[in-house]
Amino acid sequence: MSHVLDVIIIGAGPIGLACGIEAKKNNLDYQILEKGCLVNSLYNYPMNMTFFSTSDKLEIGEVPFISHNNKPTRAEALEYYRRVTTSWDLKVNLYEGVKEVKRSQFFEIISNKATYVTKNLIIATGFYDLPFLLNVPGESLPKVKHYYDEPHPYFGQKVIVVGAANSAVDVALETYRKGAEVTMVVREPEINPRVKYWVRPDIENRIKESSITAYFNSSITEIRETEVDINTPNGSETLTNDFVLAMTGYQPNFTFLKSLGIKIGKDDMQTPEHNPETMETNIEGIYLAGVICGGLQTNKWFIENSRVHAEVILERISKKGNV
């Protein structure tokens, strides 16, 4: 039999790294696997993004996070988690995606590079990999983006931003201020009440003065190379358009969870079944850590309130190994 690890952690985001740190503290034989780069989700955040949390709330592994301002930027966070990984000399394999997990006496993890055997498995994959699709004709056109990086490409362009939560509002304001002609298409009757309190008045005032056009209670019905059809309370309209930035949110990889045998709740949030006291799922030896624990309720768990998952899970695994 291959060498049997104590635990494999899937996902090298902040919570996956925190799990690796706790595994190392408990002298467990572990490995972190990440299909992308280190803290891949954070890397895919907009380049100019500022975190809602203060830097101390993002700390892991007793490594201080010092930022220039109270709320750190994406670039500062990337630098911080690189430093954490180096400081703890964490065993992280990057660009190694998990293809299959088999269960027998232990778990056999088959990646695109190797095969591992482990007693325990921690899923810390977050939710940022799978966007909610519009499911309309033309969504596969290159002009449609579900991820946003920076405003420069949209200078002088007619841009439709879909959504009314924090990401959509940030994108609308930033592209508008860098020279785009911005239109928002929003299913709801207003800007999301949970939008950052210092940002919401800004977007509402830009809409009120018609600097940004907004269609509420509206949705896109078709996308073409130079036009977009939308359904509004006043009927169908066709807008001239260069880019569609669909900031419609993201979801966990439920297909992967189901393939492991993890039960998904029938509640509206599709919460994966797990014991909140131990974070163990209905499959013995498989644990959930971080935002994925909330299913579609992606605003329930953040770095700052799910860091504790690492301590809870690795303490349990360590005690099980000593029984």
Summary of the structure (lengths in Angstrom):
residues: 323
radius of gyration: 21.5
end to end distance: 22.5
largest distance: 69.0
contacts: 1059
relative contact order: 0.16
helix: 28%
strand: 26%
